[in-house]
């Protein structure tokens, strides 16, 4: 069973830090950060595994052309790469990137490692497990369906499949349905994620939905901002427990970049002022 924790963001956030060697220097680039002709020549001599590791590392470091190379080569990597320790570490960093294109490159790479083609037939083969399978196969299928939908394979159908699992009695199934929605990342996922955040009986699932809205997954910054009005309604909702309301304010801070207090009135004042600008 290939199920893993994808990302944490509200209850606990993974931190990646660099250790500086020698005297500290002002932030400045060390190179042009562009894939050169030499890079491309060397790439063609590498194994698929080494290509994937090299390009994902370059994508994380914002090398121009790296994400495009991953997208162009990913289909050829299917069945030939694995998420070994190094590539999985890079994958997790890429999945946490603040750059949408780097996250998208990570999804391309994961589908290749899973040997899942970006085709309608792949959705066909996953649908039964995603809707009716046992816990492990169902969780795996829900994740794959979300990724396929994000990469342009029947996004509406992917949404329908994921929605079939959001009320399942099994918490692990709901967890991966929520992750699937977050990584599907279409406009139509925002309302379901908001409802799950407000209504799901499990605090773990509520936190995952909040995280998908605010920080993880494949929603764009503009899409996340569209959730703010409903989050402000949640901020005033006394039916929510204290922990969930704290996640509301954390989500608002993550989405807007504002560092306002845990006070609904202060957030509404900010919203009114931002609309006047």
Secondary structure as UniProt FT lines:
FT   HELIX           37..43
FT   TURN            44..45
FT   HELIX           48..60
FT   TURN            61..62
FT   HELIX           66..77
FT   TURN            78..80
FT   HELIX           85..95
FT   HELIX           100..113
FT   TURN            114..115
FT   HELIX           120..132
FT   HELIX           135..150
FT   TURN            151..152
FT   HELIX           155..163
FT   TURN            164..167
FT   HELIX           171..184
FT   TURN            187..188
FT   HELIX           189..199
FT   HELIX           203..214
FT   HELIX           221..225
FT   TURN            226..227
FT   HELIX           228..235
FT   TURN            238..239
FT   HELIX           242..256
FT   HELIX           264..276
//
